[in-house]
Amino acid sequence: MSPVKIAFVASAMPAAQSALRALAQAYGDVPQAKADVIVALGGDGFMLQTLHATQGLDVPVYGMNRGTVGFLMNEYHDTDLPARLAVAEEEVINPLHMTALTVDGAMQEALAINEVSLLRAGPQAAKLRITVDGKLRMPELVCDGALLATPAGSTAYNYSAHGPILPIGSDVLTLTAMAAFRPRRWRGALLPKKAVVRFDVIDPAKRPVMADADGKSVRDVVSVEIRSEPGIRHRILFDPGHGLEERLIREQFA
């Protein structure tokens, strides 16, 4: 059996750069287009960047934590990497596709592995109208913001906003409000993965809203439509017994 061909990528953090040099010297470093696996060294933010950057390669990504947060990462060890890769378990996730219309008529698109969020961009609370699959579900939500998260992203911003944690295989999305003022106790909804969710901003001049998809921000939106993108598959590798399914369950008992 020929040795596994690894492409290493690393964040700018000193610990990640140091690991990159050591691992590349120990195991070799091939171009991403020729790799059997890409090893990402950093935190969760860098892992998201790597998944977005390599989505056209159909190559699995194995992350090792050299950052501050590592929910999507494996523990860092510089020994026996080929053996770890040989037994790693693969999770496949699909991103969300965001189409945002701004007040000046521009249309912007972006992909989000974790979540698409709408946030007030001024001193006034946002007013949002929510439609699901073409049916009006909430005429007016007054809030600091709202987000639609994937199972992979349900432990990130969504969890901080008191949204539910979703099992990876659930084919469900969570719609979560941030600091909802009216309806005051509305905490959100669980929606099928195939649902198409549209947010319309009520009075965007007085109550400006920005949209964000995994760090790509669009200001002054008037409407945002979000749907799952099944045509894009992100392949993530985890050490046995430490995959996303286990991590999601463990997080709920922490």
C-alpha positions in Angstrom: 0.0 0.0 0.0 1.4 3.4 -1.0 1.8 6.0 1.7 -1.0 8.4 2.2 -0.5 11.8 0.4 -1.1 14.6 2.8 -1.5 18.3 2.2 -1.0 20.5 5.3 -2.5 23.9 5.8 -2.2 26.0 9.0 -3.6 29.2 10.5 -1.2 32.2 11.1 -1.0 31.4 14.8 2.6 30.5 15.9 1.6 27.1 17.3 -0.1 26.2 14.1 2.9 27.3 12.0 5.3 25.4 14.2 3.2 22.3 13.8 3.0 22.8 10.1 6.8 22.8 9.8 7.2 19.7 12.0 4.5 17.6 10.3 5.5 18.5 6.8 9.1 17.5 7.5 8.0 14.2 9.1 5.3 13.1 6.6 5.9 15.2 3.5 3.6 17.9 2.0 1.9 17.6 -1.4 -0.2 20.1 -3.3 -3.9 20.0 -2.3 -4.9 18.8 -5.8 -2.8 15.7 -5.4 -3.6 14.9 -1.8 -5.6 12.0 -0.4 -6.3 14.0 2.7 -5.9 17.6 3.8 -4.8 18.2 7.4 -5.8 21.6 8.8 -3.9 23.0 11.8 -5.7 25.7 13.8 -9.1 26.3 15.5 -12.7 26.0 14.3 -12.6 29.3 12.4 -9.6 28.1 10.4 -11.3 24.7 9.8 -14.3 26.5 8.3 -12.0 28.5 6.1 -10.3 25.3 4.9 -13.6 23.6 4.2 -14.8 26.5 2.1 -11.5 26.8 0.2 -11.3 23.1 -0.6 -15.0 22.4 -1.4 -14.3 21.7 -5.0 -11.7 19.0 -4.4 -13.8 16.3 -2.8 -10.9 15.5 -0.5 -11.6 14.8 3.2 -10.2 17.3 5.8 -8.7 16.1 9.1 -8.3 18.9 11.6 -5.9 19.1 14.6 -6.4 21.7 17.2 -3.8 24.4 17.3 -6.2 27.2 18.1 -8.5 28.3 21.0 -11.6 26.4 20.0 -11.6 22.9 18.6 -15.1 21.5 18.3 -14.5 20.5 14.7 -10.9 19.5 15.4 -9.1 16.4 16.7 -6.5 16.5 19.4 -3.0 17.5 18.3 -0.3 14.8 18.3 2.7 14.8 16.0 3.2 11.0 16.0 1.5 8.2 14.1 -0.5 10.6 11.9 -0.9 8.1 9.0 -2.3 5.5 11.4 -4.8 8.0 12.8 -5.9 8.9 9.3 -6.3 5.3 8.3 -8.9 4.6 11.0 -10.5 8.1 11.1 -14.3 8.2 10.7 -15.9 10.5 8.1 -18.8 12.9 8.6 -20.4 14.5 5.6 -22.2 17.9 6.0 -23.9 20.2 3.6 -23.7 24.0 3.8 -26.5 26.6 3.7 -26.8 28.8 0.7 -27.7 32.5 1.4 -29.0 34.9 -1.1 -29.2 38.5 0.3 -30.9 41.5 -1.4 -29.6 44.9 -0.2 -31.4 48.3 -0.1 -29.5 49.4 -3.2 -30.8 46.4 -5.2 -27.6 44.4 -5.2 -27.8 40.6 -4.8 -25.1 38.8 -2.8 -24.7 35.1 -2.3 -22.6 33.1 0.3 -22.3 29.6 1.8 -22.4 28.9 5.5 -21.3 25.6 7.1 -22.4 26.8 10.6 -25.2 29.3 10.3 -26.6 32.3 8.5 -27.5 35.1 11.0 -29.3 38.4 10.7 -28.3 41.0 13.2 -29.5 44.5 13.9 -27.0 47.1 12.7 -28.2 50.1 14.6 -29.6 51.2 18.0 -33.1 50.0 17.1 -34.2 46.4 17.4 -34.7 44.6 14.1 -38.1 43.8 12.8 -38.2 40.6 10.7 -41.0 38.8 8.7 -40.4 35.1 8.4 -41.6 32.9 5.6 -41.0 29.2 5.3 -41.5 27.4 2.0 -43.5 30.3 0.7 -45.9 30.4 3.6 -45.9 33.3 6.0 -45.1 31.9 9.5 -44.4 35.1 11.6 -45.6 38.5 10.4 -43.3 40.3 12.8 -40.4 39.3 15.0 -38.8 42.1 17.0 -35.4 41.1 18.2 -31.7 41.7 18.2 -31.4 39.1 15.4 -32.2 35.6 14.2 -30.2 32.8 12.8 -30.6 29.5 10.9 -28.1 26.9 11.9 -27.1 23.5 10.6 -26.5 20.6 13.0 -22.7 21.1 12.6 -23.2 24.8 13.6 -25.8 24.2 16.3 -23.2 24.2 19.1 -21.7 27.5 18.0 -23.5 30.9 17.9 -26.9 29.1 18.0 -26.0 27.4 21.3 -24.9 30.7 22.8 -28.3 32.1 21.8 -30.0 29.3 23.7 -30.9 27.3 20.6 -31.1 23.5 20.6 -28.2 21.2 19.8 -29.0 19.0 16.7 -27.7 15.5 16.0 -25.7 15.4 12.8 -28.0 12.9 11.1 -31.2 14.6 12.0 -31.8 16.4 8.7 -33.1 19.4 10.7 -32.2 23.0 10.9 -32.8 25.3 13.9 -34.2 28.8 13.6 -33.2 30.7 16.7 -34.0 34.3 17.8 -31.6 36.5 19.7 -33.1 38.6 22.5 -36.6 38.3 21.1 -38.8 41.2 22.4 -42.0 40.3 20.6 -43.2 37.6 20.7 -41.3 37.9 24.0 -41.0 34.2 24.8 -40.5 32.9 21.2 -37.3 30.8 21.2 -37.4 29.6 17.6 -38.4 26.6 15.5 -37.0 23.3 14.2 -37.4 23.0 10.4 -36.8 20.2 7.9 -33.4 20.4 6.2 -35.1 20.9 2.8 -37.0 24.0 4.0 -36.5 27.4 2.3 -36.5 30.2 4.8 -36.9 33.8 3.9 -36.4 36.8 6.2 -37.8 40.2 5.1 -36.6 43.3 7.0 -39.4 45.6 8.0 -38.5 49.3 7.8 -34.8 48.8 6.9 -34.1 52.5 6.8 -35.0 53.0 10.4 -34.0 49.5 11.6 -30.9 48.5 9.5 -30.0 44.8 9.5 -26.8 42.9 8.4 -26.6 39.3 7.3 -23.6 37.1 8.0 -22.7 33.6 6.5 -19.7 32.1 8.3 -18.0 35.5 8.6 -19.0 36.9 5.2 -21.2 39.9 6.1 -23.7 41.8 3.9 -24.9 45.2 5.3 -28.2 46.9 4.8 -30.2 43.8 3.7 -33.9 44.0 2.9 -34.4 40.3 2.4 -32.5 37.1 2.9 -33.3 33.6 1.5 -31.6 30.5 2.9 -31.7 26.9 1.8 -29.6 23.9 2.3 -27.1 23.1 -0.6 -27.1 19.3 -1.1 -24.8 19.6 -4.1 -21.9 20.6 -1.9 -20.5 17.9 0.4 -17.9 18.7 3.1 -16.1 15.6 4.3 -14.6 15.9 7.8 -12.5 13.2 9.5 -12.5 12.5 13.2 -10.7 10.0 15.4 -12.8 7.0 16.3 -15.2 7.7 19.1 -14.7 11.5 18.8 -16.9 12.3 15.8 -19.4 15.1 15.6 -22.3 12.8 16.7 -20.5 11.9 20.0 -19.3 15.5 20.5 -22.9 16.8 20.1 -24.2 14.4 22.7 -21.3 15.1 25.1 -21.8 18.8 24.8 -25.4 18.5 26.1 -24.2 16.8 29.3 -21.2 19.1 29.9 
